[in-house]
Amino acid sequence: MSCAEALSCSGRPCEIEVAGLSRRFDKTVAVDSITFKVGRGELFAFLGPNGAGKTTTINMLTGLLKPDAGEVRYHGELFDPRRLNVKRLIGVVPQHNNLDRELTAAENLQIHGRLFGMRGQELQQRIDHCLEFADLGDKRATPAGKLSGGMQRKLVIARALLHRPEILFLDEPTVGLDPHSRRKMWAFLRRINQEQDCTVFLTTHYIEEAEALADRVLIIDQAKIIAGGTPEQLKKSAGNYVLDIYNEENIQNEFFTDRPAALQRLEQLDTSVRIRETTLEDVFLQLTGKRIEA
């Protein structure tokens, strides 16, 4: 897959176009001239380790940070954070839950709706719908601070959906959740993408999250995009099969296009070996020489 194909809209109408986006903090380059596009209806993942530039990118795409260079376009229109018509297109779920812990679940949504100019019956119907959609209908009168971590995360997402955004940005949506809650959140995000007709743009450092959820993945490391494509395309670029060769001090990886070639190599080895299919972690390791620490 060519770089141009990896950064394109995958045959869909383009909803987000980013060109040459950069941001520095003093002498540190947080985002270094990145370019990509997101198509309408995609479930799109920005995968990379902590400190790679993921949160800085989302903050520039949503108007919380001003880029030092480059531009962002929504539906072909240059993004200006001061223009409310464009900001109404997006919903934002920050990395950390920023709920008012003393207010009930419904009251947290009510304040958000009023900020977006929603009133009366329309607002109440949307609150009811979003709470039910997030499986929080029976928690509407519960103070947010008394909800579990997974429920609080769902409430933050329900709040972001209240004004019917076309695009939902989620920054590390499952950080801090246990494995069971994380998988329930994955199912919830798929429902948002499919049932709410919503483009989902998420950042994550969890390899399995990007692999399980995303239509397309961009891998970012040290402020630069280093690869992009569907999970299957990325894995195929590394090799369909990998041998984990266990030595005394480390594990050596060898990649192969097909299983017979991997098996032929395996027969030549007299040490402990495992054959398996390639994962996105292998792709990242092959590109950078390191693993993403969860």
VMD Tcl script that draws the C-alpha trace (Angstrom):
set ca {
  {0.00 0.00 0.00}
  {1.37 3.42 -0.95}
  {1.67 6.27 1.54}
  {-0.90 8.26 -0.43}
  {-3.39 5.39 -0.23}
  {-2.79 4.93 3.50}
  {-3.53 8.59 4.19}
  {-6.58 8.82 1.91}
  {-10.29 8.53 2.74}
  {-10.49 4.86 1.66}
  {-13.02 5.58 -1.08}
  {-15.41 7.44 1.25}
  {-16.34 11.12 1.12}
  {-13.67 13.00 3.07}
  {-14.85 14.36 6.41}
  {-11.54 15.49 7.91}
  {-8.46 16.64 5.97}
  {-5.24 17.41 7.81}
  {-2.25 18.87 5.99}
  {1.20 19.62 7.40}
  {-0.02 19.93 10.99}
  {2.73 20.80 13.48}
  {3.03 21.88 17.09}
  {5.98 22.57 19.39}
  {6.18 23.13 23.13}
  {9.33 25.17 23.71}
  {12.06 23.05 22.10}
  {10.01 19.85 22.04}
  {8.33 18.87 18.76}
  {5.00 17.29 19.79}
  {3.53 16.90 16.29}
  {5.75 17.08 13.22}
  {4.08 18.01 9.92}
  {1.49 15.23 9.81}
  {-0.93 14.78 6.92}
  {-3.93 12.43 6.70}
  {-7.63 12.21 5.84}
  {-10.62 10.58 7.54}
  {-13.58 9.35 5.53}
  {-17.25 9.69 6.44}
  {-18.39 6.85 8.72}
  {-14.93 5.45 9.46}
  {-13.90 4.06 12.80}
  {-10.41 5.50 12.71}
  {-7.58 4.82 15.19}
  {-4.47 6.83 15.93}
  {-2.10 4.26 17.48}
  {1.10 5.08 19.29}
  {2.93 5.11 22.62}
  {2.41 7.72 25.31}
  {4.12 10.95 24.27}
  {3.88 10.21 20.54}
  {1.66 13.26 19.82}
  {-1.82 11.73 19.85}
  {-3.47 14.02 22.41}
  {-1.81 17.11 20.93}
  {-3.25 16.15 17.54}
  {-6.79 15.76 18.91}
  {-6.47 19.08 20.76}
  {-5.57 20.82 17.49}
  {-8.37 19.07 15.58}
  {-10.93 20.20 18.16}
  {-9.72 23.77 18.64}
  {-8.15 23.41 22.09}
  {-4.66 24.10 20.71}
  {-3.55 26.35 17.87}
  {-1.20 24.68 15.38}
  {2.17 26.23 14.70}
  {1.77 25.21 11.06}
  {-0.61 23.34 8.79}
  {-4.37 23.27 8.45}
  {-7.46 21.26 9.31}
  {-10.56 21.08 7.11}
  {-14.00 19.66 7.86}
  {-16.12 18.92 4.76}
  {-13.56 20.94 2.81}
  {-14.04 24.03 4.99}
  {-11.02 25.44 6.82}
  {-11.45 24.86 10.55}
  {-11.81 28.01 12.62}
  {-12.53 27.23 16.30}
  {-14.46 30.50 16.58}
  {-17.08 29.30 14.08}
  {-19.82 27.45 15.91}
  {-21.24 25.74 12.80}
  {-18.11 23.62 12.48}
  {-17.71 22.97 16.21}
  {-21.27 21.61 16.31}
  {-20.11 18.84 13.97}
  {-17.85 17.36 16.62}
  {-18.18 15.70 20.01}
  {-15.14 15.35 22.26}
  {-14.35 12.76 24.93}
  {-11.17 13.79 26.79}
  {-8.66 11.33 28.19}
  {-9.76 11.96 31.77}
  {-13.36 11.98 32.99}
  {-14.32 15.62 33.57}
  {-17.81 15.07 34.95}
  {-19.28 17.12 37.77}
  {-19.18 14.39 40.39}
  {-21.83 16.02 42.61}
  {-24.41 16.26 39.82}
  {-26.51 13.33 38.68}
  {-25.97 11.62 35.35}
  {-28.97 13.46 33.86}
  {-27.85 16.81 35.26}
  {-24.40 16.44 33.69}
  {-26.07 15.94 30.31}
  {-28.51 18.79 30.89}
  {-25.72 21.32 31.41}
  {-23.97 20.15 28.24}
  {-27.18 20.40 26.23}
  {-27.87 23.94 27.41}
  {-24.37 24.98 26.38}
  {-25.29 23.81 22.87}
  {-28.53 25.81 22.92}
  {-30.82 22.85 23.56}
  {-33.94 23.48 25.63}
  {-37.22 22.02 26.79}
  {-38.66 18.81 25.38}
  {-35.91 18.40 22.77}
  {-33.25 18.41 25.49}
  {-35.14 16.00 27.74}
  {-35.73 13.58 24.88}
  {-32.03 13.64 23.96}
  {-31.02 13.08 27.59}
  {-33.36 10.10 27.81}
  {-32.15 8.70 24.49}
  {-28.42 9.07 25.26}
  {-28.73 7.58 28.74}
  {-30.67 4.61 27.40}
  {-28.24 4.16 24.51}
  {-25.35 4.08 26.99}
  {-27.22 1.59 29.23}
  {-27.42 4.22 31.96}
  {-31.17 4.77 31.98}
  {-31.49 3.43 35.51}
  {-28.62 5.67 36.70}
  {-30.07 9.02 35.64}
  {-30.59 10.15 39.26}
  {-27.26 8.77 40.52}
  {-24.47 11.28 41.26}
  {-21.70 10.84 38.70}
  {-19.13 10.36 41.46}
  {-20.93 7.22 42.63}
  {-20.82 5.49 39.24}
  {-18.19 2.88 38.43}
  {-15.23 3.86 36.25}
  {-16.76 2.19 33.20}
  {-20.13 3.88 33.77}
  {-18.46 7.27 34.18}
  {-16.67 6.74 30.88}
  {-19.95 5.86 29.19}
  {-21.56 8.97 30.68}
  {-18.80 11.18 29.26}
  {-19.39 9.60 25.84}
  {-23.19 9.95 26.16}
  {-22.67 13.63 26.97}
  {-20.53 14.10 23.84}
  {-23.28 12.49 21.72}
  {-26.06 14.68 23.10}
  {-25.96 17.35 20.38}
  {-25.84 14.73 17.57}
  {-22.26 15.26 16.35}
  {-21.18 13.85 13.01}
  {-17.68 13.13 14.36}
  {-16.79 11.79 17.79}
  {-13.23 12.26 19.05}
  {-12.14 9.96 21.87}
  {-8.74 10.34 23.51}
  {-7.63 7.01 25.03}
  {-11.25 5.96 25.75}
  {-10.44 2.82 27.76}
  {-7.50 3.94 29.90}
  {-7.98 2.78 33.48}
  {-10.66 0.21 32.66}
  {-10.26 -3.46 33.50}
  {-10.15 -5.93 30.55}
  {-13.84 -6.87 30.88}
  {-14.98 -3.22 30.95}
  {-12.64 -2.42 28.07}
  {-14.27 -5.02 25.83}
  {-17.74 -3.76 26.76}
  {-16.57 -0.28 25.79}
  {-15.39 -1.61 22.41}
  {-18.88 -2.94 21.73}
  {-20.34 0.43 22.74}
  {-18.03 2.31 20.36}
  {-18.99 -0.01 17.48}
  {-22.67 0.71 18.21}
  {-21.99 4.46 18.11}
  {-20.25 4.12 14.77}
  {-22.89 1.88 13.21}
  {-26.18 2.92 14.85}
  {-25.58 6.64 15.36}
  {-24.13 7.15 11.85}
  {-21.12 8.75 13.50}
  {-17.49 8.92 12.38}
  {-15.32 7.81 15.31}
  {-11.74 9.06 15.70}
  {-9.96 7.49 18.67}
  {-6.43 7.56 20.00}
  {-5.02 4.56 21.79}
  {-1.78 2.94 22.91}
  {-3.51 -0.44 23.23}
  {-2.51 -2.56 20.23}
  {-5.48 -4.93 20.58}
  {-7.89 -1.99 20.73}
  {-6.82 -0.62 17.36}
  {-6.74 -4.10 15.86}
  {-10.19 -5.05 17.15}
  {-12.00 -1.79 16.40}
  {-10.55 0.24 13.58}
  {-11.42 0.29 9.90}
  {-8.12 2.09 9.41}
  {-5.11 2.72 11.63}
  {-2.42 5.38 11.54}
  {0.68 4.58 13.58}
  {2.41 7.60 15.13}
  {5.75 7.63 16.91}
  {7.95 10.51 18.03}
  {5.54 13.09 16.55}
  {5.50 11.56 13.05}
  {3.10 9.23 11.20}
  {5.16 6.19 10.27}
  {2.54 3.89 8.67}
  {-1.13 3.67 7.81}
  {-3.75 1.33 6.41}
  {-6.31 -1.22 7.49}
  {-5.14 -3.59 10.25}
  {-4.89 -6.40 7.70}
  {-2.85 -4.28 5.26}
  {-0.46 -3.25 8.00}
  {0.03 -6.82 9.21}
  {0.54 -8.07 5.68}
  {3.26 -5.46 5.15}
  {5.24 -7.06 7.99}
  {4.56 -10.67 6.97}
  {1.55 -12.88 7.60}
  {3.35 -15.25 10.01}
  {6.02 -14.80 12.63}
  {8.30 -17.18 14.49}
  {9.02 -16.33 18.13}
  {12.45 -17.88 18.70}
  {13.23 -18.19 22.39}
  {16.89 -17.71 23.25}
  {18.41 -17.67 26.71}
  {18.19 -13.90 27.13}
  {15.56 -12.70 24.65}
  {12.99 -13.52 22.00}
  {13.96 -13.14 18.35}
  {11.25 -12.60 15.71}
  {11.40 -13.74 12.10}
  {8.62 -12.85 9.64}
  {7.30 -14.85 6.69}
  {4.81 -14.23 3.90}
  {3.25 -17.71 4.13}
  {2.95 -20.52 6.67}
  {4.91 -23.18 4.69}
  {7.98 -20.90 4.63}
  {7.64 -20.33 8.37}
  {7.34 -24.07 9.00}
  {10.37 -24.79 6.83}
  {12.43 -22.35 8.89}
  {11.05 -23.82 12.12}
  {12.37 -27.28 11.16}
  {15.88 -25.81 10.90}
  {15.86 -24.60 14.51}
  {16.79 -26.65 17.58}
  {15.52 -24.20 20.20}
  {12.07 -23.41 21.58}
  {9.93 -21.78 18.86}
  {6.34 -20.61 18.49}
  {4.61 -19.92 15.18}
  {1.72 -17.46 15.10}
  {-0.05 -14.89 12.93}
  {1.33 -11.36 12.79}
  {-0.20 -8.65 15.00}
  {-0.06 -4.84 14.90}
  {2.44 -5.01 17.75}
  {4.78 -6.87 15.40}
  {4.29 -4.12 12.82}
  {5.19 -1.43 15.35}
  {8.19 -3.43 16.55}
  {9.42 -3.92 12.99}
  {9.07 -0.21 12.21}
  {10.57 1.20 15.39}
  {12.60 -1.55 17.05}
  {10.55 -1.22 20.23}
  {7.20 -2.25 21.67}
  {4.33 -0.02 22.79}
  {4.20 -0.17 26.56}
  {0.58 -0.48 27.79}
}
mol new
graphics top color blue
foreach p $ca { graphics top sphere $p radius 0.5 }
foreach p [lrange $ca 0 end-1] q [lrange $ca 1 end] { graphics top cylinder $p $q radius 0.2 }
display resetview
